[in-house]
Amino acid sequence: MKLYELAPTPSARRVSIFLAEKGIDIPRVNVDIRGGENLSAEFKSKSLNGRIPLLELDDGSYLCESIAICRYLEEIHPSVNSLFGNNTLERAKIEMWQRIIELQGLMVAFQAFRNLSGIYKDRENCVEAWGKESRQRVIDFLPTLDQQLAKSPFIACDRFSIADISAYVFISFIKNLDIEVTDSLPHLKAWFITMAQRPAIVSLTPKK
């Protein structure tokens, strides 16, 4: 197998943290998305969405979308405690929170960043007003996570899951929008500090 990625991007970070948590090592190939390498005909012939991460399987087929990649790797590397849940209710709760974080957090934050920064203005229309609206929606969403973490040490259930990985990547990313998790969100702030100390995440943190 081979993983095509750009390590600092949020979607690639989700897969990298998942792999580190599972103790799985896969060869990596860096893709220059700033330079538009992912827009090339060669890359698009491999990736249905033209994005990273992209997993090349041993049979020459490909999987895109970070959570689909993680689900596949979970299936071929099963463990006692699955990051996608061990029983029907756990799997449902993890999927529920995973979707909430993606649709109300990550995707909205991406829209805010892309429209405000104009990072890809050479290939898409950037609307500053939508960027500002999206940024405010990110801010408005944070109390939802804080309230959940007031009831549980982890996002979806009583142990670490893929939902925590997605939430950690989301909270890490919003610094790019000049959004901070302050003392007004004490449970979210404490959770984020704890997550940053997990060995898997520490192992991926660049040394200063």
C-alpha positions as CSV (number, residue, x, y, z in Angstrom):
1,M,0.0,0.0,0.0
2,K,1.0,3.6,-0.5
3,L,-0.5,6.8,1.0
4,Y,-0.5,10.0,-1.1
5,E,-0.7,13.1,1.1
6,L,0.4,16.5,2.2
7,A,1.1,15.9,5.9
8,P,0.1,19.3,7.4
9,T,-3.4,19.4,5.8
10,P,-6.3,18.5,8.1
11,S,-7.5,15.6,6.0
12,A,-4.1,14.0,5.9
13,R,-3.6,14.7,9.6
14,R,-6.7,12.7,10.4
15,V,-5.3,9.6,8.6
16,S,-1.8,10.1,10.1
17,I,-3.2,10.3,13.7
18,F,-5.4,7.3,13.0
19,L,-2.4,5.3,11.7
20,A,-0.2,6.4,14.7
21,E,-3.0,5.3,17.1
22,K,-3.2,1.9,15.4
23,G,0.5,1.5,15.0
24,I,0.3,1.1,11.3
25,D,3.2,2.2,9.0
26,I,2.5,2.9,5.3
27,P,4.9,4.4,2.8
28,R,4.0,8.0,2.0
29,V,4.1,10.1,-1.2
30,N,4.0,13.9,-0.9
31,V,1.6,15.6,-3.2
32,D,2.1,19.3,-4.0
33,I,-1.5,20.6,-3.8
34,R,-0.4,24.2,-3.7
35,G,1.3,23.7,-7.0
36,G,-1.8,21.9,-8.3
37,E,-0.3,18.5,-8.6
38,N,-3.6,17.0,-7.5
39,L,-5.3,18.7,-10.5
40,S,-3.2,16.8,-13.0
41,A,-4.8,14.2,-15.3
42,E,-2.5,11.6,-13.8
43,F,-3.6,12.2,-10.2
44,K,-7.3,12.5,-11.2
45,S,-7.1,9.2,-12.9
46,K,-6.3,7.7,-9.4
47,S,-8.4,9.9,-7.1
48,L,-12.2,10.3,-7.7
49,N,-12.3,13.6,-5.9
50,G,-8.9,14.9,-7.0
51,R,-7.8,15.4,-3.4
52,I,-5.5,14.0,-0.8
53,P,-5.2,11.7,1.1
54,L,-5.4,8.9,-1.4
55,L,-4.6,5.3,-0.5
56,E,-3.2,3.0,-3.2
57,L,-4.0,-0.6,-2.5
58,D,-1.8,-3.6,-3.3
59,D,-4.0,-4.6,-6.2
60,G,-3.6,-1.2,-7.9
61,S,-7.0,0.2,-6.9
62,Y,-7.4,3.4,-4.9
63,L,-9.5,4.8,-2.0
64,C,-10.0,8.5,-1.4
65,E,-11.7,10.4,1.4
66,S,-9.9,10.3,4.8
67,I,-12.6,8.5,6.8
68,A,-13.2,5.9,4.1
69,I,-9.4,5.2,4.2
70,C,-9.5,4.9,8.0
71,R,-12.5,2.5,7.9
72,Y,-10.7,0.3,5.4
73,L,-7.5,0.2,7.5
74,E,-9.6,-0.5,10.7
75,E,-11.1,-3.5,8.9
76,I,-7.8,-5.0,7.8
77,H,-6.1,-4.2,11.1
78,P,-8.8,-5.0,13.7
79,S,-8.1,-4.4,17.4
80,V,-9.8,-5.0,20.7
81,N,-11.1,-1.4,20.8
82,S,-12.2,-0.2,17.4
83,L,-11.8,3.5,16.8
84,F,-15.2,3.3,15.1
85,G,-17.0,1.5,18.0
86,N,-17.3,-2.0,19.5
87,N,-21.0,-2.4,19.5
88,T,-24.2,-1.1,17.8
89,L,-24.7,1.9,20.0
90,E,-21.1,2.9,20.1
91,R,-20.8,2.8,16.4
92,A,-24.0,4.9,16.0
93,K,-22.8,7.5,18.5
94,I,-19.4,7.8,17.0
95,E,-20.9,8.1,13.5
96,M,-23.3,10.7,14.8
97,W,-20.5,12.9,16.3
98,Q,-18.3,12.3,13.3
99,R,-20.9,13.7,11.0
100,I,-21.6,16.7,13.3
101,I,-18.0,17.6,13.5
102,E,-17.5,17.3,9.8
103,L,-20.6,19.2,8.7
104,Q,-20.7,21.9,11.4
105,G,-17.0,22.1,12.2
106,L,-14.4,21.0,9.7
107,M,-16.2,21.7,6.4
108,V,-17.3,25.1,7.7
109,A,-13.8,26.0,8.8
110,F,-12.4,25.0,5.5
111,Q,-14.9,27.3,3.7
112,A,-14.0,30.1,6.0
113,F,-10.2,29.7,5.4
114,R,-10.4,29.2,1.7
115,N,-12.7,32.2,1.2
116,L,-10.9,34.5,3.6
117,S,-7.3,33.6,2.6
118,G,-7.9,33.2,-1.1
119,I,-5.3,30.4,-1.0
120,Y,-6.8,28.7,-4.0
121,K,-8.1,31.8,-5.8
122,D,-6.3,30.6,-9.0
123,R,-8.8,27.7,-9.2
124,E,-12.0,28.8,-7.4
125,N,-14.1,31.8,-6.7
126,C,-13.5,33.3,-3.2
127,V,-16.3,35.2,-1.5
128,E,-15.1,37.1,1.5
129,A,-18.6,37.6,2.9
130,W,-19.1,33.8,2.9
131,G,-15.7,33.4,4.6
132,K,-16.8,35.7,7.4
133,E,-20.1,34.0,7.8
134,S,-18.4,30.6,7.9
135,R,-15.9,31.8,10.5
136,Q,-18.8,33.0,12.7
137,R,-20.5,29.6,12.3
138,V,-17.3,27.9,13.5
139,I,-17.4,30.1,16.6
140,D,-21.0,29.4,17.2
141,F,-20.4,25.6,17.0
142,L,-17.7,25.4,19.7
143,P,-20.1,25.5,22.6
144,T,-21.7,22.3,21.3
145,L,-18.4,20.5,21.8
146,D,-17.8,22.1,25.2
147,Q,-21.3,21.0,26.4
148,Q,-20.7,17.4,25.2
149,L,-17.3,17.3,26.9
150,A,-18.9,18.5,30.2
151,K,-20.6,15.1,30.3
152,S,-17.9,12.8,28.9
153,P,-14.1,12.8,28.8
154,F,-14.3,12.0,25.1
155,I,-16.5,13.3,22.2
156,A,-18.7,10.3,21.3
157,C,-18.4,7.8,24.1
158,D,-16.4,6.9,27.2
159,R,-13.2,6.3,25.3
160,F,-11.1,7.7,22.5
161,S,-12.5,7.3,19.0
162,I,-12.3,8.6,15.4
163,A,-14.6,11.4,16.5
164,D,-11.9,12.7,18.8
165,I,-9.4,12.6,16.0
166,S,-11.7,14.7,13.8
167,A,-12.4,17.1,16.6
168,Y,-8.7,17.5,17.5
169,V,-7.9,18.2,13.8
170,F,-10.7,20.7,13.7
171,I,-9.7,22.6,16.9
172,S,-6.0,22.6,15.7
173,F,-7.0,24.1,12.4
174,I,-9.1,27.0,13.6
175,K,-6.0,28.9,14.7
176,N,-5.7,29.7,11.0
177,L,-9.0,31.7,11.4
178,D,-7.6,33.5,14.5
179,I,-10.0,31.6,16.7
180,E,-8.9,30.4,20.1
181,V,-10.4,28.0,22.6
182,T,-10.6,30.3,25.7
183,D,-11.5,29.7,29.3
184,S,-15.1,30.4,28.3
185,L,-15.0,26.8,26.9
186,P,-13.3,25.0,29.8
187,H,-14.2,21.5,29.0
188,L,-13.1,21.8,25.3
189,K,-9.9,23.5,26.4
190,A,-9.0,20.8,28.9
191,W,-9.9,18.1,26.4
192,F,-7.7,19.6,23.7
193,I,-4.7,19.8,26.1
194,T,-5.2,16.2,27.0
195,M,-5.5,15.1,23.3
196,A,-2.2,17.0,22.5
197,Q,-0.4,14.8,25.0
198,R,-1.5,11.5,23.5
199,P,1.6,9.6,22.3
200,A,0.3,9.2,18.8
201,I,-0.2,12.9,18.4
202,V,3.1,13.8,20.1
203,S,4.9,11.5,17.7
204,L,3.5,13.6,14.8
205,T,4.2,17.0,16.3
206,P,7.2,18.7,14.6
207,K,10.1,19.2,17.0
208,K,10.9,22.9,17.7
